[in-house]
Amino acid sequence: WVAVIVLAIIASVVYFYSRPNAEMPNQDASTKGKIIRIGLSFDSVKIQRWADERDIMVEKAKSLGATVTTFSAEGDDDKQISQIENLISQQVDVIIVVAHDAQAVGPVLTKAQEAGIKVINYDRLTMKGKPDLYLSFDSVKVGEYAARYVVDDAMKAKSVPNIAYVGGSTTDNNSYLVLEGAMSVIDPLVKSGKITLVYNEFTKDWSPSEAYKNFKTFLANGGKVDGVVTAYDGLAYGVIQALGEKNLAGKVPVSGQNGELQAIQRIVQGTQTMTAWKPGKPLAEKAVEAAVAFATGNTPESNGTVKNDTADIRSYLFDPIPVVKGNIDETIIHSGTFTREQIYGSN
């Protein structure tokens, strides 16, 4: 009778693993019949970076058998909240959010979590809640790099240079992290009398036109500057426009972040000194991989924590890469981000 029982057990196991749609141990959950649904909530896709990374996420999700619903609020907080509520009503598994206002969307993201939806902060850390994961580049290092390259150049040209800092939006926590990094370089030099900080302002909505207007006013009122540290390539563009009207473009070092095509072209032209490059593909793909991990009951990888106003948030941070004229080929072009023709032109 023991032999009969053993044979019955073997027969049951063989049937289980051979029947249609059997759920094999350790099988990828995307093939188990459950469709993983990811919601993407973007502040805006008018900035090329966000449009590019959205497309990377959609393609990566498709390769993993997940579906994606994408919304863009175009800088409207009420609209972003409404779109997130829409994703909640659709009962998506995970929401990846690039917040316009870090404070405003916090409560609705908590509402999503209460509905059993995991929340990933993408590049911008939200407040008033505890997101399940934060994915970004190390914004403190971004600020450090942006300041170091400008200050070093300015100090070579003048004994005590005047340095300006043009920050990002007050609604984005990244602005404060970049500022922290920049001031870790600038403040000690100010205190030791080696540089003078003549301008230190945030810029509404990371707007290049606001940066241009504000810096034009500074220069028109007699402001003198020997180096400009900016928190974003678009802000660098606005500042360089204002400098150009004073015949200073290319004479005053200017930094930025992101590694946008226009910024790389300005570095080639000599009007921008450097950019803290944040390659979008690894970050975007990591976000989708994390979303799929959450949706299948797993814990995605992290490599540290970042504190918001509520708690220490599990995080995965990539290091930015400083790009200057001398390393464009080995960084930007080698990565396939932009082609030689896009950067240098056809000639």
C-alpha positions as a Markdown table, in Angstrom:
| # | Residue | x | y | z |
|---|---|---|---|---|
| 1 | Trp | 0.0 | 0.0 | 0.0 |
| 2 | Val | 3.0 | 2.3 | 0.5 |
| 3 | Ala | 4.0 | 1.8 | -3.1 |
| 4 | Val | 0.4 | 2.7 | -4.2 |
| 5 | Ile | 0.5 | 6.0 | -2.2 |
| 6 | Val | 3.9 | 6.9 | -3.6 |
| 7 | Leu | 2.7 | 6.3 | -7.1 |
| 8 | Ala | -0.4 | 8.4 | -6.5 |
| 9 | Ile | 1.7 | 11.3 | -5.2 |
| 10 | Ile | 4.1 | 11.0 | -8.2 |
| 11 | Ala | 1.1 | 11.0 | -10.6 |
| 12 | Ser | -0.4 | 14.1 | -8.9 |
| 13 | Val | 2.9 | 16.0 | -9.2 |
| 14 | Val | 3.3 | 15.1 | -12.8 |
| 15 | Tyr | -0.2 | 16.2 | -13.5 |
| 16 | Phe | 0.2 | 19.5 | -11.7 |
| 17 | Tyr | 3.4 | 20.5 | -13.6 |
| 18 | Ser | 2.1 | 19.3 | -17.0 |
| 19 | Arg | -1.4 | 20.8 | -16.9 |
| 20 | Pro | -2.0 | 24.0 | -19.0 |
| 21 | Asn | -1.1 | 27.3 | -17.3 |
| 22 | Ala | 0.5 | 25.6 | -14.4 |
| 23 | Glu | 2.3 | 28.0 | -12.1 |
| 24 | Met | 5.9 | 26.9 | -12.0 |
| 25 | Pro | 8.0 | 27.7 | -8.9 |
| 26 | Asn | 10.1 | 30.9 | -9.5 |
| 27 | Gln | 8.4 | 31.5 | -12.8 |
| 28 | Asp | 8.4 | 35.2 | -13.9 |
| 29 | Ala | 5.1 | 36.5 | -12.6 |
| 30 | Ser | 4.5 | 38.4 | -15.9 |
| 31 | Thr | 3.8 | 35.1 | -17.5 |
| 32 | Lys | 1.4 | 33.7 | -14.9 |
| 33 | Gly | -1.6 | 35.2 | -16.5 |
| 34 | Lys | -1.6 | 38.3 | -14.3 |
| 35 | Ile | -1.1 | 41.5 | -16.3 |
| 36 | Ile | 1.1 | 43.9 | -14.3 |
| 37 | Arg | -0.3 | 47.4 | -14.6 |
| 38 | Ile | 2.0 | 50.4 | -14.0 |
| 39 | Gly | 0.8 | 54.0 | -13.8 |
| 40 | Leu | 3.2 | 56.8 | -14.8 |
| 41 | Ser | 2.4 | 60.3 | -13.4 |
| 42 | Phe | 4.7 | 63.0 | -14.9 |
| 43 | Asp | 4.9 | 66.6 | -13.8 |
| 44 | Ser | 5.4 | 67.5 | -17.5 |
| 45 | Val | 6.9 | 66.0 | -20.7 |
| 46 | Lys | 7.7 | 69.3 | -22.3 |
| 47 | Ile | 11.2 | 68.9 | -21.0 |
| 48 | Gln | 12.9 | 66.5 | -23.4 |
| 49 | Arg | 14.4 | 64.4 | -20.6 |
| 50 | Trp | 11.0 | 63.4 | -19.3 |
| 51 | Ala | 9.6 | 62.5 | -22.7 |
| 52 | Asp | 12.7 | 60.4 | -23.4 |
| 53 | Glu | 12.5 | 58.5 | -20.1 |
| 54 | Arg | 8.8 | 58.0 | -20.4 |
| 55 | Asp | 9.4 | 56.2 | -23.7 |
| 56 | Ile | 12.2 | 54.1 | -22.2 |
| 57 | Met | 9.9 | 53.0 | -19.4 |
| 58 | Val | 7.1 | 52.1 | -21.8 |
| 59 | Glu | 9.5 | 50.0 | -23.9 |
| 60 | Lys | 11.0 | 48.3 | -20.8 |
| 61 | Ala | 7.6 | 47.5 | -19.4 |
| 62 | Lys | 6.6 | 46.0 | -22.7 |
| 63 | Ser | 9.7 | 43.8 | -22.7 |
| 64 | Leu | 8.7 | 42.5 | -19.2 |
| 65 | Gly | 5.1 | 41.8 | -20.1 |
| 66 | Ala | 3.7 | 44.8 | -18.2 |
| 67 | Thr | 1.3 | 47.5 | -19.4 |
| 68 | Val | 1.7 | 51.2 | -18.8 |
| 69 | Thr | -0.8 | 54.1 | -18.4 |
| 70 | Thr | 0.9 | 57.5 | -18.7 |
| 71 | Phe | -0.4 | 60.9 | -17.6 |
| 72 | Ser | 1.3 | 64.3 | -17.7 |
| 73 | Ala | 0.0 | 67.2 | -15.6 |
| 74 | Glu | 2.1 | 69.9 | -17.4 |
| 75 | Gly | 2.9 | 71.6 | -14.1 |
| 76 | Asp | -0.7 | 71.6 | -12.7 |
| 77 | Asp | -0.9 | 70.2 | -9.2 |
| 78 | Asp | -4.7 | 69.7 | -9.2 |
| 79 | Lys | -4.4 | 67.9 | -12.5 |
| 80 | Gln | -1.6 | 65.6 | -11.3 |
| 81 | Ile | -3.7 | 64.7 | -8.2 |
| 82 | Ser | -6.7 | 64.0 | -10.3 |
| 83 | Gln | -4.6 | 61.8 | -12.7 |
| 84 | Ile | -3.2 | 59.9 | -9.8 |
| 85 | Glu | -6.8 | 59.4 | -8.5 |
| 86 | Asn | -7.6 | 58.0 | -11.9 |
| 87 | Leu | -4.8 | 55.5 | -11.6 |
| 88 | Ile | -6.1 | 54.5 | -8.2 |
| 89 | Ser | -9.6 | 53.9 | -9.7 |
| 90 | Gln | -8.0 | 51.8 | -12.4 |
| 91 | Gln | -6.4 | 49.6 | -9.6 |
| 92 | Val | -2.9 | 49.7 | -11.1 |
| 93 | Asp | -0.3 | 47.7 | -9.3 |
| 94 | Val | 2.3 | 50.4 | -9.0 |
| 95 | Ile | 2.5 | 54.2 | -9.6 |
| 96 | Ile | 5.8 | 55.8 | -10.7 |
| 97 | Val | 5.5 | 59.5 | -10.0 |
| 98 | Val | 7.6 | 62.5 | -11.1 |
| 99 | Ala | 5.9 | 65.1 | -8.8 |
| 100 | His | 5.4 | 68.8 | -9.8 |
| 101 | Asp | 5.0 | 69.8 | -6.1 |
| 102 | Ala | 6.6 | 67.5 | -3.6 |
| 103 | Gln | 4.1 | 68.5 | -0.9 |
| 104 | Ala | 0.9 | 68.6 | -2.9 |
| 105 | Val | 0.9 | 65.0 | -4.2 |
| 106 | Gly | 1.9 | 63.4 | -0.9 |
| 107 | Pro | -1.6 | 62.8 | 0.5 |
| 108 | Val | -3.0 | 61.3 | -2.7 |
| 109 | Leu | 0.0 | 58.9 | -2.9 |
| 110 | Thr | -0.8 | 57.8 | 0.6 |
| 111 | Lys | -4.3 | 57.2 | -0.6 |
| 112 | Ala | -2.9 | 55.0 | -3.4 |
| 113 | Gln | -0.9 | 53.0 | -0.8 |
| 114 | Glu | -4.0 | 52.5 | 1.3 |
| 115 | Ala | -5.6 | 51.0 | -1.8 |
| 116 | Gly | -2.8 | 48.4 | -2.0 |
| 117 | Ile | -0.8 | 50.3 | -4.7 |
| 118 | Lys | 3.0 | 50.6 | -4.4 |
| 119 | Val | 4.4 | 54.1 | -4.9 |
| 120 | Ile | 7.8 | 54.8 | -6.5 |
| 121 | Asn | 9.1 | 58.4 | -6.4 |
| 122 | Tyr | 11.1 | 59.0 | -9.7 |
| 123 | Asp | 13.9 | 61.5 | -9.4 |
| 124 | Arg | 11.8 | 63.8 | -7.1 |
| 125 | Leu | 11.2 | 62.8 | -3.5 |
| 126 | Thr | 7.7 | 63.6 | -2.2 |
| 127 | Met | 6.7 | 64.8 | 1.2 |
| 128 | Lys | 3.8 | 64.2 | 3.6 |
| 129 | Gly | 4.0 | 60.4 | 3.3 |
| 130 | Lys | 6.3 | 57.5 | 2.9 |
| 131 | Pro | 6.8 | 56.3 | -0.7 |
| 132 | Asp | 7.8 | 52.7 | -1.0 |
| 133 | Leu | 11.0 | 53.5 | -3.0 |
| 134 | Tyr | 12.9 | 56.6 | -4.3 |
| 135 | Leu | 14.9 | 56.3 | -7.5 |
| 136 | Ser | 17.2 | 59.1 | -8.6 |
| 137 | Phe | 20.7 | 60.4 | -9.1 |
| 138 | Asp | 22.6 | 61.7 | -6.1 |
| 139 | Ser | 21.5 | 65.3 | -6.3 |
| 140 | Val | 24.0 | 66.4 | -3.6 |
| 141 | Lys | 26.8 | 65.2 | -5.9 |
| 142 | Val | 25.2 | 67.0 | -8.8 |
| 143 | Gly | 25.5 | 70.3 | -6.8 |
| 144 | Glu | 29.1 | 69.5 | -5.7 |
| 145 | Tyr | 30.2 | 68.9 | -9.3 |
| 146 | Ala | 28.4 | 71.9 | -10.7 |
| 147 | Ala | 30.0 | 74.2 | -8.1 |
| 148 | Arg | 33.5 | 72.7 | -8.2 |
| 149 | Tyr | 34.0 | 73.0 | -12.0 |
| 150 | Val | 32.8 | 76.6 | -12.1 |
| 151 | Val | 34.6 | 77.8 | -9.0 |
| 152 | Asp | 37.9 | 76.2 | -10.1 |
| 153 | Asp | 37.7 | 77.9 | -13.5 |
| 154 | Ala | 36.8 | 81.2 | -12.0 |
| 155 | Met | 39.6 | 81.1 | -9.4 |
| 156 | Lys | 42.1 | 80.5 | -12.1 |
| 157 | Ala | 41.0 | 83.7 | -13.9 |
| 158 | Lys | 40.6 | 86.0 | -10.9 |
| 159 | Ser | 42.0 | 86.1 | -7.3 |
| 160 | Val | 38.6 | 86.5 | -5.6 |
| 161 | Pro | 35.9 | 85.8 | -8.1 |
| 162 | Asn | 32.2 | 86.7 | -7.8 |
| 163 | Ile | 30.1 | 83.5 | -8.0 |
| 164 | Ala | 26.4 | 83.3 | -8.6 |
| 165 | Tyr | 24.1 | 80.4 | -7.8 |
| 166 | Val | 20.9 | 79.9 | -9.8 |
| 167 | Gly | 18.7 | 77.2 | -8.1 |
| 168 | Gly | 15.7 | 75.2 | -9.2 |
| 169 | Ser | 12.1 | 75.2 | -8.2 |
| 170 | Thr | 11.1 | 75.6 | -4.5 |
| 171 | Thr | 8.4 | 72.9 | -5.0 |
| 172 | Asp | 11.0 | 70.3 | -5.9 |
| 173 | Asn | 13.1 | 68.7 | -3.1 |
| 174 | Asn | 15.9 | 68.1 | -5.6 |
| 175 | Ser | 16.5 | 71.9 | -5.6 |
| 176 | Tyr | 17.4 | 71.8 | -2.0 |
| 177 | Leu | 19.7 | 68.7 | -2.4 |
| 178 | Val | 21.5 | 70.3 | -5.3 |
| 179 | Leu | 21.8 | 73.5 | -3.3 |
| 180 | Glu | 23.2 | 71.6 | -0.4 |
| 181 | Gly | 25.9 | 70.0 | -2.6 |
| 182 | Ala | 26.8 | 73.3 | -4.2 |
| 183 | Met | 27.1 | 75.1 | -0.9 |
| 184 | Ser | 29.3 | 72.4 | 0.5 |
| 185 | Val | 31.9 | 73.7 | -2.0 |
| 186 | Ile | 30.9 | 77.4 | -2.1 |
| 187 | Asp | 30.4 | 78.2 | 1.6 |
| 188 | Pro | 33.9 | 77.3 | 2.9 |
| 189 | Leu | 35.5 | 79.4 | 0.1 |
| 190 | Val | 33.2 | 82.3 | 1.0 |
| 191 | Lys | 34.1 | 82.1 | 4.7 |
| 192 | Ser | 37.8 | 81.9 | 3.8 |
| 193 | Gly | 37.6 | 85.0 | 1.6 |
| 194 | Lys | 38.6 | 83.2 | -1.6 |
| 195 | Ile | 35.3 | 83.8 | -3.4 |
| 196 | Thr | 32.3 | 86.1 | -3.1 |
| 197 | Leu | 28.7 | 84.8 | -3.5 |
| 198 | Val | 26.8 | 87.6 | -5.2 |
| 199 | Tyr | 23.6 | 85.9 | -6.3 |
| 200 | Asn | 21.7 | 83.0 | -4.7 |
| 201 | Glu | 18.1 | 82.5 | -5.9 |
| 202 | Phe | 15.7 | 79.7 | -6.7 |
| 203 | Thr | 13.8 | 79.8 | -10.1 |
| 204 | Lys | 10.1 | 79.2 | -10.4 |
| 205 | Asp | 9.2 | 75.8 | -12.1 |
| 206 | Trp | 12.8 | 75.3 | -13.3 |
| 207 | Ser | 11.9 | 77.8 | -16.0 |
| 208 | Pro | 14.7 | 78.9 | -18.5 |
| 209 | Ser | 12.8 | 82.1 | -19.2 |
| 210 | Glu | 12.6 | 82.9 | -15.5 |
| 211 | Ala | 16.3 | 82.3 | -15.1 |
| 212 | Tyr | 16.9 | 84.6 | -18.1 |
| 213 | Lys | 14.7 | 87.3 | -16.7 |
| 214 | Asn | 16.1 | 87.1 | -13.2 |
| 215 | Phe | 19.7 | 87.1 | -14.3 |
| 216 | Lys | 19.2 | 89.9 | -16.8 |
| 217 | Thr | 17.8 | 92.0 | -14.0 |
| 218 | Phe | 20.8 | 91.2 | -11.8 |
| 219 | Leu | 23.2 | 92.2 | -14.5 |
| 220 | Ala | 21.2 | 95.3 | -15.4 |
| 221 | Asn | 21.4 | 96.5 | -11.8 |
| 222 | Gly | 25.2 | 96.4 | -11.9 |
| 223 | Gly | 25.8 | 92.8 | -10.9 |
| 224 | Lys | 29.3 | 91.5 | -11.6 |
| 225 | Val | 29.9 | 87.8 | -12.0 |
| 226 | Asp | 32.9 | 85.6 | -12.8 |
| 227 | Gly | 31.2 | 82.2 | -12.6 |
| 228 | Val | 27.6 | 80.9 | -12.5 |
| 229 | Val | 26.6 | 77.6 | -10.9 |
| 230 | Thr | 23.1 | 76.5 | -12.1 |
| 231 | Ala | 21.0 | 73.6 | -11.0 |
| 232 | Tyr | 19.8 | 72.6 | -14.5 |
| 233 | Asp | 20.9 | 72.9 | -18.1 |
| 234 | Gly | 17.7 | 74.9 | -18.9 |
| 235 | Leu | 18.6 | 77.4 | -16.3 |
| 236 | Ala | 22.1 | 77.6 | -17.7 |
| 237 | Tyr | 20.6 | 78.4 | -21.1 |
| 238 | Gly | 18.6 | 81.3 | -19.6 |
| 239 | Val | 21.7 | 82.6 | -17.8 |
| 240 | Ile | 23.9 | 82.3 | -20.9 |
| 241 | Gln | 21.3 | 84.3 | -22.9 |
| 242 | Ala | 21.5 | 87.1 | -20.3 |
| 243 | Leu | 25.3 | 86.9 | -20.3 |
| 244 | Gly | 25.4 | 87.1 | -24.1 |
| 245 | Glu | 23.5 | 90.4 | -24.0 |
| 246 | Lys | 26.5 | 91.8 | -22.0 |
| 247 | Asn | 29.0 | 90.1 | -24.3 |
| 248 | Leu | 30.0 | 87.7 | -21.5 |
| 249 | Ala | 28.8 | 84.4 | -23.0 |
| 250 | Gly | 31.9 | 82.1 | -23.2 |
| 251 | Lys | 33.8 | 84.4 | -20.9 |
| 252 | Val | 32.1 | 83.4 | -17.7 |
| 253 | Pro | 32.0 | 79.6 | -16.7 |
| 254 | Val | 28.5 | 78.2 | -16.4 |
| 255 | Ser | 27.5 | 74.8 | -15.1 |
| 256 | Gly | 24.3 | 72.7 | -15.3 |
| 257 | Gln | 22.8 | 69.3 | -14.9 |
| 258 | Asn | 21.0 | 66.6 | -17.0 |
| 259 | Gly | 23.2 | 66.4 | -20.1 |
| 260 | Glu | 20.7 | 67.7 | -22.5 |
| 261 | Leu | 21.7 | 67.8 | -26.2 |
| 262 | Gln | 21.6 | 71.6 | -26.3 |
| 263 | Ala | 23.8 | 71.8 | -23.2 |
| 264 | Ile | 26.4 | 69.4 | -24.8 |
| 265 | Gln | 26.3 | 71.6 | -27.9 |
| 266 | Arg | 26.9 | 74.7 | -25.7 |
| 267 | Ile | 29.9 | 73.0 | -24.1 |
| 268 | Val | 31.3 | 72.4 | -27.6 |
| 269 | Gln | 30.7 | 76.0 | -28.4 |
| 270 | Gly | 32.3 | 77.1 | -25.2 |
| 271 | Thr | 29.4 | 79.0 | -23.6 |
| 272 | Gln | 28.7 | 76.3 | -21.0 |
| 273 | Thr | 31.5 | 74.8 | -19.0 |
| 274 | Met | 30.1 | 71.4 | -17.8 |
| 275 | Thr | 26.9 | 69.5 | -17.1 |
| 276 | Ala | 26.3 | 66.9 | -14.4 |
| 277 | Trp | 25.1 | 64.2 | -16.8 |
| 278 | Lys | 22.2 | 61.9 | -15.6 |
| 279 | Pro | 21.9 | 59.1 | -18.1 |
| 280 | Gly | 18.1 | 58.4 | -18.4 |
| 281 | Lys | 18.1 | 54.9 | -19.6 |
| 282 | Pro | 19.5 | 53.1 | -16.5 |
| 283 | Leu | 17.3 | 55.1 | -14.2 |
| 284 | Ala | 14.1 | 54.6 | -16.3 |
| 285 | Glu | 14.7 | 50.8 | -16.7 |
| 286 | Lys | 15.5 | 50.5 | -13.0 |
| 287 | Ala | 12.2 | 52.1 | -12.1 |
| 288 | Val | 10.2 | 49.6 | -14.3 |
| 289 | Glu | 12.2 | 46.7 | -12.9 |
| 290 | Ala | 11.4 | 47.9 | -9.3 |
| 291 | Ala | 7.7 | 48.3 | -10.3 |
| 292 | Val | 7.6 | 44.7 | -11.6 |
| 293 | Ala | 9.3 | 43.5 | -8.5 |
| 294 | Phe | 6.7 | 45.2 | -6.3 |
| 295 | Ala | 3.8 | 43.9 | -8.4 |
| 296 | Thr | 5.1 | 40.3 | -8.0 |
| 297 | Gly | 5.4 | 40.5 | -4.3 |
| 298 | Asn | 9.2 | 41.0 | -4.2 |
| 299 | Thr | 11.3 | 43.8 | -2.7 |
| 300 | Pro | 13.3 | 45.8 | -5.3 |
| 301 | Glu | 17.0 | 46.6 | -4.8 |
| 302 | Ser | 18.0 | 49.7 | -2.9 |
| 303 | Asn | 21.5 | 51.1 | -2.0 |
| 304 | Gly | 20.6 | 53.6 | 0.7 |
| 305 | Thr | 18.0 | 55.9 | 2.3 |
| 306 | Val | 17.1 | 59.5 | 1.7 |
| 307 | Lys | 15.1 | 61.4 | 4.4 |
| 308 | Asn | 11.9 | 63.3 | 3.6 |
| 309 | Asp | 9.8 | 65.1 | 6.1 |
| 310 | Thr | 8.3 | 61.8 | 7.4 |
| 311 | Ala | 10.8 | 59.0 | 7.3 |
| 312 | Asp | 14.0 | 57.6 | 5.9 |
| 313 | Ile | 12.9 | 56.4 | 2.4 |
| 314 | Arg | 14.4 | 53.3 | 0.8 |
| 315 | Ser | 16.3 | 54.6 | -2.2 |
| 316 | Tyr | 18.4 | 53.6 | -5.2 |
| 317 | Leu | 20.8 | 56.4 | -6.2 |
| 318 | Phe | 23.0 | 56.6 | -9.3 |
| 319 | Asp | 26.1 | 58.8 | -9.5 |
| 320 | Pro | 26.0 | 61.7 | -11.9 |
| 321 | Ile | 28.8 | 62.0 | -14.4 |
| 322 | Pro | 30.6 | 65.3 | -15.0 |
| 323 | Val | 30.8 | 66.1 | -18.7 |
| 324 | Val | 33.1 | 68.7 | -20.1 |
| 325 | Lys | 34.4 | 69.4 | -23.6 |
| 326 | Gly | 37.3 | 67.0 | -23.2 |
| 327 | Asn | 35.2 | 63.9 | -22.4 |
| 328 | Ile | 32.1 | 64.2 | -24.6 |
| 329 | Asp | 33.2 | 61.4 | -26.9 |
| 330 | Glu | 33.9 | 58.9 | -24.1 |
| 331 | Thr | 30.7 | 59.7 | -22.2 |
| 332 | Ile | 27.8 | 61.0 | -24.2 |
| 333 | Ile | 28.7 | 59.6 | -27.6 |
| 334 | His | 30.1 | 56.2 | -26.4 |
| 335 | Ser | 26.9 | 55.6 | -24.4 |
| 336 | Gly | 24.8 | 56.2 | -27.6 |
| 337 | Thr | 22.8 | 59.0 | -25.9 |
| 338 | Phe | 23.5 | 61.4 | -28.8 |
| 339 | Thr | 25.4 | 60.9 | -32.0 |
| 340 | Arg | 28.5 | 62.8 | -33.1 |
| 341 | Glu | 26.5 | 64.4 | -35.8 |
| 342 | Gln | 23.9 | 65.6 | -33.4 |
| 343 | Ile | 26.5 | 67.2 | -31.2 |
| 344 | Tyr | 29.1 | 68.5 | -33.6 |
| 345 | Gly | 26.9 | 68.8 | -36.8 |
| 346 | Ser | 27.6 | 67.3 | -40.2 |
| 347 | Asn | 30.7 | 69.3 | -40.9 |
